[in-house]
Amino acid sequence: MTSASPQRPTSYEILVRGERSEALDAALERLRLRVEPGGPVALRGAFRDTSELLGALQALEALGVEVAA
């Protein structure tokens, strides 16, 4: 019997519309935020699986943040 190897995290970048806020920072503290003048807010992070990524997307939705890409 072979043991399952742990899945390596996959890095994602999520672009959102709007301004960076303390609420956004607090809700997604494990993600790195990048803001370019006049552009979208970029959230970068590594997720172990799809459910972890979906959890981050749901947190954004709960904050009323619009995902751009």
TIKELO-439694 format. One record per atom (N, C-alpha, C): residue number from 1; x, y, z; atom name. Coordinates in steps of 0.001 Angstrom, whole numbers. Layout:
BEGIN
{r NUM; {X; Y; Z}; 'CA'}
...
//
This chain:
BEGIN
{r 1; {848; -1167; 0}; 'N'}
{r 1; {0; 0; 0}; 'CA'}
{r 1; {898; 1236; 0}; 'C'}
{r 2; {583; 2171; -842}; 'N'}
{r 2; {1352; 3414; -894}; 'CA'}
{r 2; {567; 4506; -182}; 'C'}
{r 3; {1281; 5398; 451}; 'N'}
{r 3; {601; 6498; 1117}; 'CA'}
{r 3; {477; 7666; 142}; 'C'}
{r 4; {-607; 8392; 289}; 'N'}
{r 4; {-823; 9546; -579}; 'CA'}
{r 4; {143; 10660; -189}; 'C'}
{r 5; {774; 11241; -1177}; 'N'}
{r 5; {1673; 12344; -887}; 'CA'}
{r 5; {853; 13616; -722}; 'C'}
{r 6; {1268; 14494; 175}; 'N'}
{r 6; {507; 15728; 356}; 'CA'}
{r 6; {562; 16587; -910}; 'C'}
{r 7; {-555; 17204; -1195}; 'N'}
{r 7; {-640; 18050; -2390}; 'CA'}
{r 7; {114; 19351; -2133}; 'C'}
{r 8; {922; 19743; -3099}; 'N'}
{r 8; {1653; 21003; -2993}; 'CA'}
{r 8; {691; 22151; -3216}; 'C'}
{r 9; {825; 23219; -2441}; 'N'}
{r 9; {-37; 24386; -2656}; 'CA'}
{r 9; {167; 24968; -4056}; 'C'}
{r 10; {-905; 25500; -4597}; 'N'}
{r 10; {-874; 26156; -5892}; 'CA'}
{r 10; {-1044; 27647; -5681}; 'C'}
{r 11; {-223; 28447; -6334}; 'N'}
{r 11; {-303; 29904; -6198}; 'CA'}
{r 11; {-1338; 30474; -7159}; 'C'}
{r 12; {-2099; 31437; -6657}; 'N'}
{r 12; {-3110; 32118; -7449}; 'CA'}
{r 12; {-2973; 33620; -7262}; 'C'}
{r 13; {-3411; 34362; -8256}; 'N'}
{r 13; {-3552; 35808; -8141}; 'CA'}
{r 13; {-4995; 36128; -8475}; 'C'}
{r 14; {-5657; 36829; -7566}; 'N'}
{r 14; {-7052; 37207; -7740}; 'CA'}
{r 14; {-7089; 38723; -7854}; 'C'}
{r 15; {-7639; 39220; -8933}; 'N'}
{r 15; {-7769; 40668; -9119}; 'CA'}
{r 15; {-9162; 41087; -8711}; 'C'}
{r 16; {-9242; 42139; -7891}; 'N'}
{r 16; {-10538; 42624; -7434}; 'CA'}
{r 16; {-10676; 44103; -7747}; 'C'}
{r 17; {-11918; 44544; -7899}; 'N'}
{r 17; {-12200; 45948; -8161}; 'CA'}
{r 17; {-12420; 46663; -6825}; 'C'}
{r 18; {-12101; 47928; -6798}; 'N'}
{r 18; {-12337; 48710; -5598}; 'CA'}
{r 18; {-11056; 49057; -4879}; 'C'}
{r 19; {-11227; 49605; -3703}; 'N'}
{r 19; {-10110; 50085; -2910}; 'CA'}
{r 19; {-9681; 49059; -1870}; 'C'}
{r 20; {-8432; 49102; -1527}; 'N'}
{r 20; {-7931; 48281; -433}; 'CA'}
{r 20; {-8492; 48852; 868}; 'C'}
{r 21; {-8922; 47970; 1764}; 'N'}
{r 21; {-9499; 48423; 3021}; 'CA'}
{r 21; {-8984; 47562; 4168}; 'C'}
{r 22; {-9182; 48051; 5387}; 'N'}
{r 22; {-8786; 47283; 6564}; 'CA'}
{r 22; {-9583; 45985; 6646}; 'C'}
{r 23; {-10872; 46045; 6273}; 'N'}
{r 23; {-11706; 44839; 6305}; 'CA'}
{r 23; {-11173; 43788; 5336}; 'C'}
{r 24; {-10761; 44221; 4163}; 'N'}
{r 24; {-10198; 43303; 3174}; 'CA'}
{r 24; {-8889; 42716; 3693}; 'C'}
{r 25; {-8038; 43553; 4244}; 'N'}
{r 25; {-6775; 43080; 4802}; 'CA'}
{r 25; {-7002; 42042; 5896}; 'C'}
{r 26; {-7944; 42316; 6805}; 'N'}
{r 26; {-8199; 41425; 7929}; 'CA'}
{r 26; {-8798; 40095; 7478}; 'C'}
{r 27; {-9725; 40143; 6529}; 'N'}
{r 27; {-10399; 38925; 6074}; 'CA'}
{r 27; {-9448; 38006; 5325}; 'C'}
{r 28; {-8477; 38577; 4673}; 'N'}
{r 28; {-7581; 37779; 3835}; 'CA'}
{r 28; {-6129; 37991; 4249}; 'C'}
{r 29; {-5876; 37982; 5538}; 'N'}
{r 29; {-4556; 38320; 6050}; 'CA'}
{r 29; {-3443; 37408; 5554}; 'C'}
{r 30; {-3778; 36199; 5144}; 'N'}
{r 30; {-2727; 35292; 4681}; 'CA'}
{r 30; {-2320; 35534; 3228}; 'C'}
{r 31; {-3043; 36429; 2544}; 'N'}
{r 31; {-2714; 36747; 1159}; 'CA'}
{r 31; {-1888; 38022; 1101}; 'C'}
{r 32; {-1010; 38079; 134}; 'N'}
{r 32; {-251; 39302; -108}; 'CA'}
{r 32; {-1094; 40204; -1004}; 'C'}
{r 33; {-1174; 41470; -643}; 'N'}
{r 33; {-1950; 42430; -1424}; 'CA'}
{r 33; {-1009; 43345; -2183}; 'C'}
{r 34; {-1372; 43626; -3413}; 'N'}
{r 34; {-603; 44570; -4230}; 'CA'}
{r 34; {-1599; 45521; -4868}; 'C'}
{r 35; {-1325; 46802; -4745}; 'N'}
{r 35; {-2203; 47818; -5315}; 'CA'}
{r 35; {-1388; 48662; -6276}; 'C'}
{r 36; {-1861; 48743; -7520}; 'N'}
{r 36; {-1215; 49596; -8513}; 'CA'}
{r 36; {-2110; 50810; -8740}; 'C'}
{r 37; {-1542; 51998; -8765}; 'N'}
{r 37; {-2353; 53201; -8967}; 'CA'}
{r 37; {-3231; 53074; -10222}; 'C'}
{r 38; {-4511; 53300; -10036}; 'N'}
{r 38; {-5448; 53251; -11149}; 'CA'}
{r 38; {-5813; 51851; -11608}; 'C'}
{r 39; {-5269; 50844; -10966}; 'N'}
{r 39; {-5536; 49472; -11376}; 'CA'}
{r 39; {-6244; 48690; -10290}; 'C'}
{r 40; {-6500; 47430; -10554}; 'N'}
{r 40; {-7183; 46606; -9561}; 'CA'}
{r 40; {-6248; 46236; -8409}; 'C'}
{r 41; {-6848; 45787; -7327}; 'N'}
{r 41; {-6096; 45243; -6198}; 'CA'}
{r 41; {-5784; 43786; -6541}; 'C'}
{r 42; {-4534; 43394; -6425}; 'N'}
{r 42; {-4133; 42016; -6706}; 'CA'}
{r 42; {-3892; 41300; -5388}; 'C'}
{r 43; {-4548; 40170; -5211}; 'N'}
{r 43; {-4374; 39325; -4036}; 'CA'}
{r 43; {-3601; 38099; -4470}; 'C'}
{r 44; {-2507; 37810; -3810}; 'N'}
{r 44; {-1710; 36635; -4167}; 'CA'}
{r 44; {-1579; 35714; -2971}; 'C'}
{r 45; {-1704; 34421; -3249}; 'N'}
{r 45; {-1550; 33457; -2172}; 'CA'}
{r 45; {-1484; 32047; -2698}; 'C'}
{r 46; {-1068; 31142; -1830}; 'N'}
{r 46; {-998; 29720; -2169}; 'CA'}
{r 46; {-2111; 29000; -1428}; 'C'}
{r 47; {-2807; 28139; -2136}; 'N'}
{r 47; {-3925; 27394; -1576}; 'CA'}
{r 47; {-3644; 25904; -1716}; 'C'}
{r 48; {-3943; 25152; -657}; 'N'}
{r 48; {-3681; 23703; -653}; 'CA'}
{r 48; {-4613; 22948; -1574}; 'C'}
{r 49; {-5848; 23443; -1700}; 'N'}
{r 49; {-6822; 22741; -2531}; 'CA'}
{r 49; {-7919; 23703; -2970}; 'C'}
{r 50; {-8834; 23179; -3755}; 'N'}
{r 50; {-9908; 23994; -4315}; 'CA'}
{r 50; {-10798; 24568; -3223}; 'C'}
{r 51; {-11058; 23791; -2185}; 'N'}
{r 51; {-11949; 24288; -1138}; 'CA'}
{r 51; {-11334; 25471; -398}; 'C'}
{r 52; {-10030; 25481; -245}; 'N'}
{r 52; {-9370; 26614; 395}; 'CA'}
{r 52; {-9471; 27857; -495}; 'C'}
{r 53; {-9296; 27693; -1801}; 'N'}
{r 53; {-9439; 28801; -2747}; 'CA'}
{r 53; {-10878; 29324; -2738}; 'C'}
{r 54; {-11843; 28414; -2760}; 'N'}
{r 54; {-13246; 28827; -2740}; 'CA'}
{r 54; {-13594; 29557; -1450}; 'C'}
{r 55; {-12984; 29164; -344}; 'N'}
{r 55; {-13205; 29861; 922}; 'CA'}
{r 55; {-12757; 31309; 834}; 'C'}
{r 56; {-11614; 31551; 198}; 'N'}
{r 56; {-11130; 32922; 17}; 'CA'}
{r 56; {-12075; 33713; -886}; 'C'}
{r 57; {-12560; 33080; -1944}; 'N'}
{r 57; {-13498; 33755; -2847}; 'CA'}
{r 57; {-14813; 34072; -2136}; 'C'}
{r 58; {-15272; 33171; -1270}; 'N'}
{r 58; {-16495; 33417; -515}; 'CA'}
{r 58; {-16301; 34549; 490}; 'C'}
{r 59; {-15110; 34641; 1082}; 'N'}
{r 59; {-14813; 35740; 2002}; 'CA'}
{r 59; {-14874; 37071; 1259}; 'C'}
{r 60; {-14357; 37093; 37}; 'N'}
{r 60; {-14427; 38306; -774}; 'CA'}
{r 60; {-15871; 38674; -1066}; 'C'}
{r 61; {-16669; 37690; -1434}; 'N'}
{r 61; {-18080; 37921; -1739}; 'CA'}
{r 61; {-18813; 38451; -500}; 'C'}
{r 62; {-18525; 37891; 660}; 'N'}
{r 62; {-19173; 38337; 1902}; 'CA'}
{r 62; {-18845; 39801; 2213}; 'C'}
{r 63; {-17665; 40249; 1790}; 'N'}
{r 63; {-17270; 41643; 1989}; 'CA'}
{r 63; {-17830; 42568; 921}; 'C'}
{r 64; {-18492; 41979; -89}; 'N'}
{r 64; {-19028; 42779; -1185}; 'CA'}
{r 64; {-17971; 43188; -2194}; 'C'}
{r 65; {-16868; 42443; -2229}; 'N'}
{r 65; {-15765; 42748; -3142}; 'CA'}
{r 65; {-16034; 42069; -4486}; 'C'}
{r 66; {-15884; 42807; -5565}; 'N'}
{r 66; {-16097; 42272; -6909}; 'CA'}
{r 66; {-14797; 41693; -7462}; 'C'}
{r 67; {-14831; 40424; -7817}; 'N'}
{r 67; {-13672; 39770; -8407}; 'CA'}
{r 67; {-13600; 40149; -9882}; 'C'}
{r 68; {-12463; 40678; -10315}; 'N'}
{r 68; {-12273; 41098; -11706}; 'CA'}
{r 68; {-11734; 39959; -12559}; 'C'}
{r 69; {-10826; 39183; -12004}; 'N'}
{r 69; {-10218; 38062; -12735}; 'CA'}
{r 69; {-9523; 37138; -11773}; 'C'}
//
